[in-house]
Amino acid sequence: MYDHTSAKDPTQDVRHAIGRLAPRWTTWTLQTIQQHGQMRFTEIASALPWIGTQNTQWVLRRMLTDGLLDRPQLGLYEVAPLGRHAHNAHRALASWHRAHFSESGPVLAKAERTEDALRRLRGKGAVDVLHALSQHGPLPNGELRDAAGLATGSFHYRVQQLQEDQLLTRTGPSNRAYDLTPAAQALGPVYVELAAFESMASRTTVRHNPTTQPTAGMARANAAVRRTPSAFPGLFSHAPEPQPRVPVHVSALSRPSRTR
């Protein structure tokens, strides 16, 4: 499996790469935009109607934040350099899925294979459990939980899910130990490509594309910040503006009389 001797945590790059690529519809969206070069929101929503307009907006925002997409102008999207580097990881994931998971229905598209492969790996602790077994071989319940660094509840949920996804199997006397399935044992090339992708991400400056215009609510919030006393110096990036002094005769007029 993946071996990255320069990192303190050998699974960190892989987990981060999965975090960028695994959210649902990311693969479909990335490959669709890459095929067309540049696309407007309405074109993306039309090309991927099963996602829905609201979900498409959310997917695009997240992909912009993660550096997978660029927005050369308002309403226009294109694949960022980091997004183009996802191609090798997608190809490795699709090939791994094709080799180890049989089809019982229609032939799956490459994007669908990729998304399903990422789904099997994206759960909290999934990569840690698989890596622990690849390093130490079959492990009983308690030893595997400690090696993966998971809490008891999270561990039991994760190993059950990995068994359902055909990546984990029970072995040994009375099936008390866990071991990798042949599919999980073949994840090495996938991990290498995911780590290479994340290495590129760490060298790429993620460009944010803020489009939010000042609103009345934001203006009121800014005004509230300016009115806030400087009880905590350094809390804000600017010094609070001094409030104008109110003339005595004005404050005297506004003070209610104590006589009836």
N, C-alpha and C positions, 0 to 999 in steps of 0.2 A: 504494500500500500504506500501512500504518500510519505516521503521522508524529506524533511526540510531541516537540516542540521543547524542552519544559521538562526533558526527561530527557537525561542524558549518553549513555545507551545507549538508542536508540529501540526496541529490541526487548525490553528488560528486563521491562516490564509484561506484555507478551504471553507471554513465556516463563514468568513466574511464574504467570500465570493458567492456562496450559496445565498447569503442574505441579500445580495444585490440582484441575483438572477432568478431566485425561486418564487417570489411573489406571483400570484396567479395572473396570467395574461401578459406577463413581461416578455416572454419569448415570442408569442404571436405578434405583439405590437412592434417589437424590435425588428423582427424579420420582415414584417409588412412594410414598415417605413424604409428599411434598407433596400427593399426591392424597388421602391418607387423613387428613391432619392430624397425628395422632399414632399411633405404632405401637410395639408391643412387639417384642422380638427374635424371638420365635417367629412372630409375624405377618409380619415382614419375611422371615424365612427361608422361610416357607410361600409368600409371594407371589413369591419369586425362587428357586425350588428348584434351578435350574441353577447357581447360584453355589456352593452347598454351605455347610454350617454353619460350618466353620472359616474359609472365605474371607469369609463374611458378617461374622463377628466382626472380622476384620482390616480389612475395608472400613469398618465402622462406627467402629472406633477411629481410623483415619486421618482420616475425615471429621469426627469430633469435634475432633481436633487441628487440622485445617485450618480450623475455624470454619464448616463447611458445615452441621453438625447441632448441635442442643442436646439436653440430657438433663434435662428438667424434674424427673424423679424416677428412681430406680434402675430400670433395665430398660425405660424409656419414652423414645422418640426422637421428635424433631420437627425440621423444617427451620429452621435459624437464619436471621436476617435476611440474612446474606451468601449463604446457599444460595438464598434466594428471588431475590436479584439475579442469579443465574446464568441466569435464564430468558431474558433477551435474548441472551446469548451462545449458549445452546443453540439458540434459534430461528434465529440467524444461521448457525450451523454446519450445522444441518439443512437450511436453505434452500440454502446453498452446495453441500452434498453432493447434494441433489436435482437441482440445475441442471447439475451437471458430471459426475456419475458414473451411467452407465446401469445398469439392473437387468437381470440375466439370469435371475433367479429370482423368488421371492415378493416382494411389496411390503414394503419395509423399514419398521419402526416408526420413529417420530421419535427415540426414544432410541437405537436402533441406528444410525441415520444420524449422530447426534451423536457417538457413541462412535467410529465409524469415521473421521469427520472429524478428531477429536482425535488418533486413532492416527496419522494421516498427518503430523501436525504436532509430535508430542511427542518425537521422537528428538533426541538431543543434536546441536546445530548445525543442525537443520532450519530453524528460523526465521531463523537467521543467514545461511544460504546463500540462502534465498529473498529476504531483505531486501537482501543484497548485489547480487543480480541485478536487483531492482526499482530500486535506486539507480544502478547502473552499466551496465545492459543486458547483452547477452551477454558472457561472460568465458571466456577459456581456463582450462584446468585450474589452473595455478599461481596465476594472479591471483585466481581465485575462492576457492581455498584460503586465500590470504593475507587476502582481504577478509573471509572468514567467521571467521578466527582459529582454524582447526582444525588439529590434527596430521594428518600425511599419512594414517595408517591410518584415523583417524576420518573424515576427509574423504572418502576413497574409499568407505567403507562407507555414509556418509550420502548421497552423490550417487547411488549405485546404488539405495538404498532409495527416494529421492525420484523416480527414474525409474520404478521399479516402481509407485509410488503415483500416477503420472501427473501429477506436479507439476513435473518437470524433463525437458528434452529436449536432444538434441545438435544443434548447428547449425554453420554456417560451413563453410569449406573442410575437407574430410576429417573433418567432425563433431568438430572439435577444441575447440569452445566449447560452453558450456552456456547455456540460456535457459529462461525460464519458459513453462510451458504456459498455455493460456487459463484453465484452472482456477486455477492459481497467481496469474495476473494479476488474478483476480476476488476475491482474499482480503481486499481493503481493508476492506469492511464487517465482516468477521469479526474482523479485527485491532482495529478500533475498539471493538467490543463487548467483546472480551477485555480490552483496556486499561481500559475503563470499569469492568469487573468488578474488576480488580485494584486500581484506584484506590479502589473502595469497600472492598476488603479491607484496604488500608493504613490506612484511617480507622476500621476496626472492630477492637475489642479481641477477640482470639481467646480465648475462654473454654475453659479446660481443665476436664475433668470427672474428676478422679481418683477412682477407686473402689477402689483397692488398699488392703486392710486390712493392718495390721501383721502380719507373719508371724514365725515363730520364727527364720527366716533373717535377717530384717531386724533383729530384736532382737539376735541375735548380732553382726551387723555394727555396730550402734550401740554395743554393749558393747566391740567391738574398737576403735572410734574413740575411746571414752572412755579406753581403756587405752593408747592410742598416746602416746608422749612428745612433747612440743612441740618437736621438732627443727626444724620449719619453722613459725615463728609466722605466723598468718594463714591457714594452710592450711585450717583448719576454722572454721566460723562461731561456735564456742563454745570457751572455754578448756578444756583437758583437766582433768578432776577430779583432785585430788590423791589418791594411793593411800594407804590406811591404813598406818600404821607397824606393823610386826610386832614384838611384844615379843621381847627378846633370848632369854629362856628358851625361847620357842617355836622360834626359829630354831636354837638350840643343840640342841634335841631332834631337829630334822629333819635336822641335819648328820650324815652317816655318820661313825662312829668310824674313826680311823686305826689302831686296834689290833685285833688279831685275838682 
